[in-house]
Amino acid sequence: MALTGLDIYKLLPKTNCKACGKPTCLAFAMALAGKKVELKECPCVSPEARAALEGASAPPIKLVRIGAFQTGEETVLFRHDETFHNQTGIAFRIPDTLNVSDIRARLEKINALSFERIGQKISVDLIAIEDASGNAALFAEITKLILNSTPHNIILISPNPANMKAAAHVAAKRRPLLHGADKNNVKAMTAVAKEAGCPLGARAETLEELAELTRKIKSGGVDEIVIDPMPRDLPDAVEKFTAIRRLALKKNFRALGFPIIAFTSPDDAETECMEAAAYVCKYAGIVVLNGCEAWQILPLLTLRQNIFTDPRKPIQVEPKLYKIGNANENSPLLCTTNFSLTYYTVEGEIENSRVPSYLLSVDTEGTSVLTAYSADKFNEKIIHKAMEKAGVEQAVKHRKIIIPGYVAVLSGKLEEETGWQVMVGPKEASFIPKYLKEVWKG
């Protein structure tokens, strides 16, 4: 049972030293009970109290490392309560029954699934190798082939402990997830995972059976576990995944305090993509797909990027003057805010215009044009200060600046403030190419 804030407070030194960053020991105890701080932040806690508080300070969902990828350690049900920390891993299933040429072709597609969006690289994470043949030698051989052909992290899927041991021996240095422990093989699979030093995946149809499995695995010496509640369909998956998350966070139920792995089922590529999106939204730590086309994966990665962006920290670019193309002293000068989505949208449309330009990113603390204007963070004085700091007078000689159409009202004040001619650009970024070709050049 989880300790309350008062239970924790009784075990703290009660010195109110503030070394933890909290004003009192009671405030720290309450934060610790709410999983908002870690016990290590208190430098004065005694060894005896530390041992007693270990359970209270441990994250409600265990952190699991699979190669360089990590999942788990989430602390909230809803993103707006704080943030989600370790983004859902996107994996692709490769059965060992495929011929080598098909495997290589599939890996080539998967390895190319990397994109750049709003200045961030978004890409897939894992390859799930499935023991579909039931042949230990073939499973190990295909595992070795894939390990040599991809940098991605590895999941090995097999219900057969002997086959799993053969493949785990080949892949041990990459620390794969060994998935396939159930009520019939849990002892043997736990032994394989412990020997290989790898995390273990457990699967059962009911949450009660799943909790019993994780207890057996932990007692067998493996602490890093990924759980598969084997849902019948999408509604059942959402119900089970939500129940698991609530039990872990609200009830501190350690037997289900592990990240979830989900497998998509539909053969239809579009339906599979939508199912995977639901799993990303509803608590899956890893989603394993069959399809690996770029048109399927890019929207899924975009959704994941949006969900796992900390809502308390706007994504922003460095506020400065950017040169787009072979801009020179006669090139147009545009300005916008330093909110990443706004900046990269504007930059992309300038590139599409093929008109070499300068783009001034104004520091608005990562807010969009209208938001910044409403908060008085994008006004004539701030823009003028940004112009001076960036040295735009040395970059262009025409003394003209193009502002976003949504803040056309700023044009008169900005002209008075700077002495520059202010041109009002389009409201929508998609009209920038036409504007630069017709209005600027005209």
C-alpha beads as a LAMMPS data file, in Angstrom:
LAMMPS data file: protein, C-alpha beads

442 atoms
441 bonds

1 atom types
1 bond types

-500.0 500.0 xlo xhi
-500.0 500.0 ylo yhi
-500.0 500.0 zlo zhi

Masses

1 110.0

Atoms # bond

1 1 1 0.000 0.000 0.000
2 1 1 1.271 3.491 -0.901
3 1 1 2.528 5.697 1.928
4 1 1 0.717 8.982 2.537
5 1 1 2.495 12.312 2.783
6 1 1 2.210 12.210 6.599
7 1 1 3.628 8.660 6.698
8 1 1 6.629 9.849 4.709
9 1 1 7.009 13.002 6.807
10 1 1 7.416 10.927 9.959
11 1 1 10.503 9.300 8.427
12 1 1 12.146 12.521 7.231
13 1 1 14.702 14.496 9.344
14 1 1 12.239 17.415 9.867
15 1 1 15.028 20.004 9.668
16 1 1 13.327 22.135 6.990
17 1 1 16.790 22.728 5.502
18 1 1 15.363 23.485 2.023
19 1 1 18.229 21.577 0.340
20 1 1 15.620 19.590 -1.606
21 1 1 14.171 22.776 -3.084
22 1 1 10.989 22.624 -0.987
23 1 1 10.245 25.119 1.826
24 1 1 9.591 22.407 4.448
25 1 1 10.042 18.684 5.018
26 1 1 6.258 18.335 4.985
27 1 1 6.077 19.930 1.519
28 1 1 8.756 17.517 0.316
29 1 1 6.867 14.571 1.843
30 1 1 3.677 15.571 0.046
31 1 1 5.534 15.955 -3.245
32 1 1 7.189 12.560 -2.760
33 1 1 3.840 10.918 -2.079
34 1 1 2.533 12.481 -5.293
35 1 1 5.521 11.119 -7.287
36 1 1 6.584 14.669 -8.143
37 1 1 10.070 14.422 -6.617
38 1 1 12.545 11.630 -5.907
39 1 1 13.880 10.604 -2.509
40 1 1 17.469 11.249 -3.622
41 1 1 16.688 14.976 -3.624
42 1 1 16.749 14.914 0.206
43 1 1 20.424 14.798 1.267
44 1 1 19.650 14.387 4.970
45 1 1 17.471 11.269 5.007
46 1 1 18.874 8.435 7.138
47 1 1 19.748 5.002 5.663
48 1 1 16.952 3.417 7.697
49 1 1 14.384 5.906 6.440
50 1 1 15.705 5.556 2.892
51 1 1 15.093 1.805 2.996
52 1 1 11.595 2.312 4.388
53 1 1 10.762 4.934 1.778
54 1 1 12.162 3.058 -1.197
55 1 1 8.738 1.995 -2.379
56 1 1 7.295 5.483 -2.016
57 1 1 10.121 7.086 -3.967
58 1 1 10.206 4.508 -6.788
59 1 1 8.334 5.519 -9.962
60 1 1 4.876 3.900 -10.216
61 1 1 5.721 2.508 -13.660
62 1 1 9.077 0.753 -13.935
63 1 1 11.657 2.143 -16.340
64 1 1 12.666 -0.516 -18.885
65 1 1 15.685 -0.221 -21.192
66 1 1 15.751 -2.080 -24.496
67 1 1 19.083 -1.329 -26.091
68 1 1 19.244 2.457 -26.375
69 1 1 15.459 2.784 -26.139
70 1 1 13.673 3.258 -22.836
71 1 1 10.027 3.148 -21.839
72 1 1 7.990 3.477 -18.653
73 1 1 8.517 5.774 -15.663
74 1 1 5.354 7.748 -16.422
75 1 1 3.742 9.615 -13.544
76 1 1 0.418 10.994 -14.828
77 1 1 -2.753 9.803 -16.522
78 1 1 -3.240 12.985 -18.506
79 1 1 -0.589 14.959 -20.360
80 1 1 -1.891 18.311 -19.135
81 1 1 -1.363 17.235 -15.511
82 1 1 2.404 17.346 -16.055
83 1 1 3.842 15.698 -19.179
84 1 1 4.556 12.275 -20.653
85 1 1 8.258 11.446 -20.470
86 1 1 9.332 8.406 -22.509
87 1 1 7.696 8.386 -25.900
88 1 1 5.999 5.302 -27.306
89 1 1 8.377 3.071 -29.248
90 1 1 7.368 2.305 -32.840
91 1 1 8.368 -1.229 -33.846
92 1 1 7.901 -3.446 -36.892
93 1 1 7.264 -7.165 -36.954
94 1 1 9.523 -9.368 -39.092
95 1 1 8.721 -13.120 -38.983
96 1 1 11.683 -15.442 -39.461
97 1 1 9.743 -17.308 -42.168
98 1 1 10.267 -14.501 -44.689
99 1 1 12.975 -15.176 -47.256
100 1 1 16.214 -13.238 -46.932
101 1 1 15.565 -10.923 -49.886
102 1 1 12.156 -9.923 -48.455
103 1 1 13.712 -9.295 -45.037
104 1 1 16.402 -7.095 -46.552
105 1 1 13.824 -5.146 -48.547
106 1 1 11.684 -4.646 -45.437
107 1 1 14.689 -3.519 -43.400
108 1 1 15.660 -1.047 -46.108
109 1 1 12.222 0.568 -45.840
110 1 1 12.316 0.608 -42.038
111 1 1 15.829 2.059 -41.855
112 1 1 14.703 4.931 -44.097
113 1 1 11.816 5.919 -41.790
114 1 1 13.395 9.065 -40.395
115 1 1 11.998 12.554 -40.913
116 1 1 12.575 16.140 -39.768
117 1 1 9.672 18.146 -38.392
118 1 1 9.844 21.578 -36.739
119 1 1 13.584 21.192 -36.394
120 1 1 13.418 17.812 -34.658
121 1 1 14.355 14.395 -36.005
122 1 1 11.532 11.883 -35.664
123 1 1 12.140 8.220 -36.420
124 1 1 11.131 4.678 -35.549
125 1 1 12.765 2.717 -32.756
126 1 1 12.587 -1.058 -32.827
127 1 1 12.491 -4.244 -34.905
128 1 1 10.418 -7.151 -33.560
129 1 1 11.767 -10.489 -34.801
130 1 1 9.135 -13.219 -34.528
131 1 1 9.835 -16.924 -34.143
132 1 1 7.145 -17.931 -36.631
133 1 1 9.061 -20.996 -37.823
134 1 1 9.496 -22.676 -34.446
135 1 1 13.051 -23.472 -35.524
136 1 1 15.721 -22.339 -33.045
137 1 1 18.564 -22.319 -35.572
138 1 1 16.570 -20.316 -38.131
139 1 1 15.345 -17.869 -35.480
140 1 1 18.926 -17.226 -34.347
141 1 1 20.168 -16.957 -37.942
142 1 1 17.534 -14.392 -38.922
143 1 1 18.203 -12.480 -35.700
144 1 1 21.892 -12.266 -36.602
145 1 1 21.043 -11.119 -40.140
146 1 1 18.791 -8.331 -38.835
147 1 1 21.271 -7.241 -36.167
148 1 1 23.885 -6.731 -38.884
149 1 1 21.455 -4.814 -41.102
150 1 1 19.848 -2.239 -38.799
151 1 1 20.840 0.128 -35.977
152 1 1 17.391 -0.193 -34.393
153 1 1 16.721 -1.771 -31.026
154 1 1 15.504 -5.350 -30.979
155 1 1 12.504 -7.303 -29.670
156 1 1 12.596 -11.110 -29.840
157 1 1 9.197 -12.836 -29.844
158 1 1 8.879 -16.541 -29.077
159 1 1 6.903 -18.755 -26.685
160 1 1 9.667 -21.372 -26.780
161 1 1 12.372 -20.876 -24.107
162 1 1 14.952 -22.927 -26.045
163 1 1 14.421 -20.929 -29.236
164 1 1 14.473 -17.686 -27.262
165 1 1 17.739 -18.671 -25.622
166 1 1 19.357 -19.330 -29.014
167 1 1 18.339 -15.920 -30.401
168 1 1 19.083 -14.073 -27.142
169 1 1 22.602 -15.471 -27.173
170 1 1 23.133 -13.877 -30.613
171 1 1 21.535 -10.538 -29.668
172 1 1 22.576 -10.173 -26.004
173 1 1 24.978 -7.265 -26.636
174 1 1 22.085 -5.199 -28.017
175 1 1 20.001 -5.979 -24.882
176 1 1 16.769 -6.983 -26.650
177 1 1 13.349 -7.365 -25.080
178 1 1 12.557 -11.084 -24.832
179 1 1 8.794 -11.291 -25.291
180 1 1 6.796 -14.428 -24.757
181 1 1 6.581 -15.351 -21.075
182 1 1 3.198 -16.821 -20.115
183 1 1 1.772 -19.046 -17.392
184 1 1 3.144 -22.165 -19.098
185 1 1 6.760 -21.091 -19.607
186 1 1 7.345 -18.298 -17.104
187 1 1 9.997 -20.085 -15.066
188 1 1 12.111 -21.080 -18.070
189 1 1 11.705 -17.714 -19.820
190 1 1 12.677 -15.841 -16.664
191 1 1 15.827 -17.944 -16.450
192 1 1 16.691 -17.119 -20.076
193 1 1 16.149 -13.368 -19.494
194 1 1 18.169 -13.402 -16.269
195 1 1 21.074 -15.234 -17.909
196 1 1 21.082 -12.876 -20.906
197 1 1 20.642 -9.763 -18.736
198 1 1 17.631 -8.682 -20.790
199 1 1 14.143 -7.343 -20.008
200 1 1 11.283 -9.806 -20.321
201 1 1 7.847 -9.453 -21.870
202 1 1 4.907 -11.160 -20.128
203 1 1 1.502 -11.863 -21.644
204 1 1 -1.832 -12.976 -20.236
205 1 1 -5.486 -12.474 -21.141
206 1 1 -6.599 -11.136 -17.753
207 1 1 -5.035 -8.513 -15.527
208 1 1 -5.109 -10.919 -12.588
209 1 1 -3.049 -13.483 -14.509
210 1 1 -0.720 -10.749 -15.729
211 1 1 -0.106 -9.507 -12.189
212 1 1 0.658 -13.046 -11.039
213 1 1 3.103 -13.463 -13.927
214 1 1 5.039 -10.294 -13.084
215 1 1 5.330 -11.394 -9.447
216 1 1 6.823 -14.716 -10.551
217 1 1 9.225 -12.987 -12.954
218 1 1 10.413 -10.570 -10.260
219 1 1 10.887 -13.375 -7.772
220 1 1 12.961 -15.111 -10.460
221 1 1 15.398 -12.217 -10.541
222 1 1 14.207 -10.114 -13.499
223 1 1 13.001 -6.593 -12.602
224 1 1 12.566 -5.000 -16.033
225 1 1 9.288 -6.275 -17.461
226 1 1 7.011 -5.238 -20.323
227 1 1 3.399 -6.449 -20.143
228 1 1 0.968 -7.553 -22.862
229 1 1 -2.678 -7.885 -21.704
230 1 1 -3.549 -9.559 -25.039
231 1 1 -6.641 -7.473 -25.894
232 1 1 -9.335 -8.958 -28.154
233 1 1 -9.821 -5.742 -30.124
234 1 1 -9.270 -1.984 -29.919
235 1 1 -12.046 -1.206 -27.376
236 1 1 -10.791 -4.016 -25.145
237 1 1 -7.232 -2.673 -25.498
238 1 1 -8.202 0.854 -24.483
239 1 1 -10.128 -0.514 -21.482
240 1 1 -7.275 -2.740 -20.322
241 1 1 -4.497 -0.221 -20.956
242 1 1 -6.388 2.488 -19.065
243 1 1 -7.113 0.140 -16.160
244 1 1 -3.435 -0.807 -15.946
245 1 1 -2.326 2.820 -15.948
246 1 1 -4.882 3.757 -13.280
247 1 1 -3.955 0.827 -11.054
248 1 1 -0.267 1.712 -11.311
249 1 1 -0.657 5.443 -10.717
250 1 1 -3.712 5.757 -8.496
251 1 1 -3.480 2.552 -6.483
252 1 1 0.294 2.123 -6.616
253 1 1 -0.302 -1.501 -7.699
254 1 1 3.288 -2.569 -8.341
255 1 1 2.390 -5.889 -9.982
256 1 1 1.067 -3.956 -13.007
257 1 1 3.447 -0.996 -12.773
258 1 1 5.207 -1.782 -16.045
259 1 1 5.120 -0.387 -19.600
260 1 1 2.671 -1.976 -22.050
261 1 1 3.436 -3.507 -25.436
262 1 1 0.648 -3.508 -28.059
263 1 1 0.393 -5.368 -31.353
264 1 1 -1.712 -4.039 -34.212
265 1 1 -4.033 -6.580 -35.810
266 1 1 -5.780 -5.268 -38.953
267 1 1 -4.536 -6.319 -42.376
268 1 1 -5.794 -3.044 -43.848
269 1 1 -2.933 -0.520 -43.735
270 1 1 -5.074 2.539 -43.010
271 1 1 -6.970 0.814 -40.196
272 1 1 -3.712 -0.440 -38.734
273 1 1 -2.335 3.096 -38.668
274 1 1 -5.427 4.363 -36.849
275 1 1 -5.249 1.513 -34.332
276 1 1 -1.580 2.281 -33.676
277 1 1 -2.469 5.951 -33.157
278 1 1 -5.023 4.945 -30.512
279 1 1 -2.371 2.896 -28.716
280 1 1 0.040 5.844 -28.739
281 1 1 -2.673 8.018 -27.192
282 1 1 -3.770 5.412 -24.666
283 1 1 -0.686 4.384 -22.766
284 1 1 1.184 1.853 -24.928
285 1 1 4.931 1.944 -24.249
286 1 1 5.667 0.073 -27.488
287 1 1 3.476 -0.443 -30.567
288 1 1 4.383 -3.237 -32.994
289 1 1 3.104 -2.789 -36.564
290 1 1 3.054 -4.925 -39.680
291 1 1 3.034 -2.172 -42.322
292 1 1 6.097 0.021 -42.783
293 1 1 5.209 2.451 -45.565
294 1 1 6.293 6.047 -45.066
295 1 1 2.741 7.351 -45.588
296 1 1 1.595 5.193 -42.648
297 1 1 4.414 6.046 -40.289
298 1 1 4.899 9.814 -40.746
299 1 1 1.459 10.752 -39.315
300 1 1 2.001 8.298 -36.465
301 1 1 5.394 9.826 -35.616
302 1 1 3.877 13.309 -35.875
303 1 1 1.119 12.349 -33.437
304 1 1 3.680 10.888 -31.045
305 1 1 5.808 14.018 -31.262
306 1 1 2.803 16.193 -30.409
307 1 1 1.701 14.050 -27.461
308 1 1 5.164 13.699 -25.945
309 1 1 6.062 17.373 -26.236
310 1 1 6.112 18.945 -22.786
311 1 1 3.159 21.389 -22.793
312 1 1 4.967 23.519 -20.204
313 1 1 7.933 24.146 -22.511
314 1 1 7.083 25.611 -25.923
315 1 1 9.307 24.334 -28.718
316 1 1 11.284 27.279 -29.992
317 1 1 14.133 28.103 -32.327
318 1 1 17.025 30.390 -31.557
319 1 1 15.947 34.015 -32.066
320 1 1 18.281 35.424 -34.724
321 1 1 18.537 36.330 -38.410
322 1 1 18.407 33.293 -40.701
323 1 1 19.680 33.229 -44.269
324 1 1 17.508 31.188 -46.623
325 1 1 19.080 30.381 -49.969
326 1 1 21.737 32.668 -51.426
327 1 1 20.328 35.806 -49.828
328 1 1 22.162 39.081 -50.415
329 1 1 21.779 42.766 -49.564
330 1 1 18.853 43.104 -51.987
331 1 1 16.914 40.093 -50.698
332 1 1 13.591 40.469 -48.844
333 1 1 13.595 40.524 -45.047
334 1 1 10.672 38.814 -43.305
335 1 1 10.042 38.473 -39.590
336 1 1 8.100 36.024 -37.464
337 1 1 8.143 34.613 -33.929
338 1 1 10.522 31.960 -32.613
339 1 1 7.766 29.368 -32.055
340 1 1 9.137 26.354 -33.913
341 1 1 5.953 25.406 -35.740
342 1 1 5.489 28.983 -36.952
343 1 1 9.137 29.452 -37.876
344 1 1 9.516 26.214 -39.845
345 1 1 6.202 26.736 -41.636
346 1 1 7.329 30.180 -42.793
347 1 1 10.832 28.957 -43.639
348 1 1 9.414 26.091 -45.709
349 1 1 7.210 28.418 -47.749
350 1 1 10.120 30.807 -48.366
351 1 1 12.166 27.864 -49.633
352 1 1 9.240 26.832 -51.861
353 1 1 9.199 30.313 -53.380
354 1 1 12.832 29.929 -54.502
355 1 1 13.329 33.599 -53.619
356 1 1 16.522 33.941 -51.510
357 1 1 15.497 35.768 -48.341
358 1 1 16.339 36.676 -44.762
359 1 1 14.014 35.573 -41.964
360 1 1 14.213 37.319 -38.591
361 1 1 13.094 35.106 -35.708
362 1 1 11.930 37.348 -32.851
363 1 1 12.108 36.050 -29.284
364 1 1 8.500 35.674 -28.124
365 1 1 9.271 32.898 -25.629
366 1 1 8.137 30.265 -28.093
367 1 1 4.627 31.581 -28.768
368 1 1 2.846 31.981 -32.101
369 1 1 2.215 35.288 -33.855
370 1 1 -1.288 36.040 -32.538
371 1 1 -0.568 34.625 -29.080
372 1 1 2.599 36.696 -28.808
373 1 1 0.851 39.843 -30.052
374 1 1 -2.019 39.349 -27.558
375 1 1 0.501 38.936 -24.729
376 1 1 2.435 42.048 -25.862
377 1 1 5.500 39.923 -26.678
378 1 1 5.476 40.823 -30.382
379 1 1 5.274 44.586 -30.568
380 1 1 7.186 47.355 -32.361
381 1 1 9.768 47.783 -29.599
382 1 1 10.527 44.057 -29.314
383 1 1 10.806 43.693 -33.092
384 1 1 13.082 46.746 -33.271
385 1 1 15.291 45.359 -30.526
386 1 1 15.489 42.021 -32.392
387 1 1 16.452 43.856 -35.604
388 1 1 19.271 45.705 -33.846
389 1 1 20.550 42.591 -32.097
390 1 1 20.557 40.588 -35.345
391 1 1 22.276 43.354 -37.303
392 1 1 19.741 43.503 -40.124
393 1 1 21.077 46.893 -41.288
394 1 1 24.319 45.175 -42.264
395 1 1 22.457 42.336 -44.011
396 1 1 20.176 44.375 -46.313
397 1 1 20.395 47.864 -47.768
398 1 1 16.772 48.463 -48.792
399 1 1 15.438 49.110 -45.244
400 1 1 12.191 47.214 -45.808
401 1 1 10.755 44.570 -43.506
402 1 1 7.794 42.252 -44.119
403 1 1 5.613 41.495 -41.088
404 1 1 2.901 38.785 -40.753
405 1 1 -0.499 39.822 -42.096
406 1 1 -2.197 38.956 -38.798
407 1 1 -0.374 41.842 -37.097
408 1 1 -0.854 44.435 -39.847
409 1 1 -1.930 46.848 -37.116
410 1 1 1.737 47.037 -36.061
411 1 1 2.907 48.517 -39.360
412 1 1 2.489 52.204 -38.474
413 1 1 4.056 51.925 -35.017
414 1 1 6.942 49.818 -36.335
415 1 1 7.679 52.383 -39.062
416 1 1 7.785 55.146 -36.451
417 1 1 9.945 53.053 -34.118
418 1 1 12.488 51.917 -36.723
419 1 1 12.325 54.360 -39.612
420 1 1 12.043 51.361 -41.938
421 1 1 9.344 50.801 -44.545
422 1 1 7.023 48.122 -43.202
423 1 1 5.317 45.838 -45.703
424 1 1 2.370 43.696 -44.619
425 1 1 2.763 40.104 -45.709
426 1 1 0.040 37.474 -46.119
427 1 1 -1.891 36.117 -43.158
428 1 1 -1.327 32.506 -44.186
429 1 1 2.178 31.155 -44.800
430 1 1 0.991 29.245 -47.879
431 1 1 0.630 32.592 -49.715
432 1 1 4.250 33.615 -49.095
433 1 1 5.605 32.261 -52.429
434 1 1 3.029 34.257 -54.397
435 1 1 3.667 37.334 -52.256
436 1 1 7.427 37.254 -52.777
437 1 1 7.133 36.686 -56.515
438 1 1 4.409 39.239 -57.169
439 1 1 4.375 41.873 -54.422
440 1 1 8.049 41.994 -53.392
441 1 1 9.495 41.713 -56.894
442 1 1 6.741 43.870 -58.300

Bonds

1 1 1 2
2 1 2 3
3 1 3 4
4 1 4 5
5 1 5 6
6 1 6 7
7 1 7 8
8 1 8 9
9 1 9 10
10 1 10 11
11 1 11 12
12 1 12 13
13 1 13 14
14 1 14 15
15 1 15 16
16 1 16 17
17 1 17 18
18 1 18 19
19 1 19 20
20 1 20 21
21 1 21 22
22 1 22 23
23 1 23 24
24 1 24 25
25 1 25 26
26 1 26 27
27 1 27 28
28 1 28 29
29 1 29 30
30 1 30 31
31 1 31 32
32 1 32 33
33 1 33 34
34 1 34 35
35 1 35 36
36 1 36 37
37 1 37 38
38 1 38 39
39 1 39 40
40 1 40 41
41 1 41 42
42 1 42 43
43 1 43 44
44 1 44 45
45 1 45 46
46 1 46 47
47 1 47 48
48 1 48 49
49 1 49 50
50 1 50 51
51 1 51 52
52 1 52 53
53 1 53 54
54 1 54 55
55 1 55 56
56 1 56 57
57 1 57 58
58 1 58 59
59 1 59 60
60 1 60 61
61 1 61 62
62 1 62 63
63 1 63 64
64 1 64 65
65 1 65 66
66 1 66 67
67 1 67 68
68 1 68 69
69 1 69 70
70 1 70 71
71 1 71 72
72 1 72 73
73 1 73 74
74 1 74 75
75 1 75 76
76 1 76 77
77 1 77 78
78 1 78 79
79 1 79 80
80 1 80 81
81 1 81 82
82 1 82 83
83 1 83 84
84 1 84 85
85 1 85 86
86 1 86 87
87 1 87 88
88 1 88 89
89 1 89 90
90 1 90 91
91 1 91 92
92 1 92 93
93 1 93 94
94 1 94 95
95 1 95 96
96 1 96 97
97 1 97 98
98 1 98 99
99 1 99 100
100 1 100 101
101 1 101 102
102 1 102 103
103 1 103 104
104 1 104 105
105 1 105 106
106 1 106 107
107 1 107 108
108 1 108 109
109 1 109 110
110 1 110 111
111 1 111 112
112 1 112 113
113 1 113 114
114 1 114 115
115 1 115 116
116 1 116 117
117 1 117 118
118 1 118 119
119 1 119 120
120 1 120 121
121 1 121 122
122 1 122 123
123 1 123 124
124 1 124 125
125 1 125 126
126 1 126 127
127 1 127 128
128 1 128 129
129 1 129 130
130 1 130 131
131 1 131 132
132 1 132 133
133 1 133 134
134 1 134 135
135 1 135 136
136 1 136 137
137 1 137 138
138 1 138 139
139 1 139 140
140 1 140 141
141 1 141 142
142 1 142 143
143 1 143 144
144 1 144 145
145 1 145 146
146 1 146 147
147 1 147 148
148 1 148 149
149 1 149 150
150 1 150 151
151 1 151 152
152 1 152 153
153 1 153 154
154 1 154 155
155 1 155 156
156 1 156 157
157 1 157 158
158 1 158 159
159 1 159 160
160 1 160 161
161 1 161 162
162 1 162 163
163 1 163 164
164 1 164 165
165 1 165 166
166 1 166 167
167 1 167 168
168 1 168 169
169 1 169 170
170 1 170 171
171 1 171 172
172 1 172 173
173 1 173 174
174 1 174 175
175 1 175 176
176 1 176 177
177 1 177 178
178 1 178 179
179 1 179 180
180 1 180 181
181 1 181 182
182 1 182 183
183 1 183 184
184 1 184 185
185 1 185 186
186 1 186 187
187 1 187 188
188 1 188 189
189 1 189 190
190 1 190 191
191 1 191 192
192 1 192 193
193 1 193 194
194 1 194 195
195 1 195 196
196 1 196 197
197 1 197 198
198 1 198 199
199 1 199 200
200 1 200 201
201 1 201 202
202 1 202 203
203 1 203 204
204 1 204 205
205 1 205 206
206 1 206 207
207 1 207 208
208 1 208 209
209 1 209 210
210 1 210 211
211 1 211 212
212 1 212 213
213 1 213 214
214 1 214 215
215 1 215 216
216 1 216 217
217 1 217 218
218 1 218 219
219 1 219 220
220 1 220 221
221 1 221 222
222 1 222 223
223 1 223 224
224 1 224 225
225 1 225 226
226 1 226 227
227 1 227 228
228 1 228 229
229 1 229 230
230 1 230 231
231 1 231 232
232 1 232 233
233 1 233 234
234 1 234 235
235 1 235 236
236 1 236 237
237 1 237 238
238 1 238 239
239 1 239 240
240 1 240 241
241 1 241 242
242 1 242 243
243 1 243 244
244 1 244 245
245 1 245 246
246 1 246 247
247 1 247 248
248 1 248 249
249 1 249 250
250 1 250 251
251 1 251 252
252 1 252 253
253 1 253 254
254 1 254 255
255 1 255 256
256 1 256 257
257 1 257 258
258 1 258 259
259 1 259 260
260 1 260 261
261 1 261 262
262 1 262 263
263 1 263 264
264 1 264 265
265 1 265 266
266 1 266 267
267 1 267 268
268 1 268 269
269 1 269 270
270 1 270 271
271 1 271 272
272 1 272 273
273 1 273 274
274 1 274 275
275 1 275 276
276 1 276 277
277 1 277 278
278 1 278 279
279 1 279 280
280 1 280 281
281 1 281 282
282 1 282 283
283 1 283 284
284 1 284 285
285 1 285 286
286 1 286 287
287 1 287 288
288 1 288 289
289 1 289 290
290 1 290 291
291 1 291 292
292 1 292 293
293 1 293 294
294 1 294 295
295 1 295 296
296 1 296 297
297 1 297 298
298 1 298 299
299 1 299 300
300 1 300 301
301 1 301 302
302 1 302 303
303 1 303 304
304 1 304 305
305 1 305 306
306 1 306 307
307 1 307 308
308 1 308 309
309 1 309 310
310 1 310 311
311 1 311 312
312 1 312 313
313 1 313 314
314 1 314 315
315 1 315 316
316 1 316 317
317 1 317 318
318 1 318 319
319 1 319 320
320 1 320 321
321 1 321 322
322 1 322 323
323 1 323 324
324 1 324 325
325 1 325 326
326 1 326 327
327 1 327 328
328 1 328 329
329 1 329 330
330 1 330 331
331 1 331 332
332 1 332 333
333 1 333 334
334 1 334 335
335 1 335 336
336 1 336 337
337 1 337 338
338 1 338 339
339 1 339 340
340 1 340 341
341 1 341 342
342 1 342 343
343 1 343 344
344 1 344 345
345 1 345 346
346 1 346 347
347 1 347 348
348 1 348 349
349 1 349 350
350 1 350 351
351 1 351 352
352 1 352 353
353 1 353 354
354 1 354 355
355 1 355 356
356 1 356 357
357 1 357 358
358 1 358 359
359 1 359 360
360 1 360 361
361 1 361 362
362 1 362 363
363 1 363 364
364 1 364 365
365 1 365 366
366 1 366 367
367 1 367 368
368 1 368 369
369 1 369 370
370 1 370 371
371 1 371 372
372 1 372 373
373 1 373 374
374 1 374 375
375 1 375 376
376 1 376 377
377 1 377 378
378 1 378 379
379 1 379 380
380 1 380 381
381 1 381 382
382 1 382 383
383 1 383 384
384 1 384 385
385 1 385 386
386 1 386 387
387 1 387 388
388 1 388 389
389 1 389 390
390 1 390 391
391 1 391 392
392 1 392 393
393 1 393 394
394 1 394 395
395 1 395 396
396 1 396 397
397 1 397 398
398 1 398 399
399 1 399 400
400 1 400 401
401 1 401 402
402 1 402 403
403 1 403 404
404 1 404 405
405 1 405 406
406 1 406 407
407 1 407 408
408 1 408 409
409 1 409 410
410 1 410 411
411 1 411 412
412 1 412 413
413 1 413 414
414 1 414 415
415 1 415 416
416 1 416 417
417 1 417 418
418 1 418 419
419 1 419 420
420 1 420 421
421 1 421 422
422 1 422 423
423 1 423 424
424 1 424 425
425 1 425 426
426 1 426 427
427 1 427 428
428 1 428 429
429 1 429 430
430 1 430 431
431 1 431 432
432 1 432 433
433 1 433 434
434 1 434 435
435 1 435 436
436 1 436 437
437 1 437 438
438 1 438 439
439 1 439 440
440 1 440 441
441 1 441 442
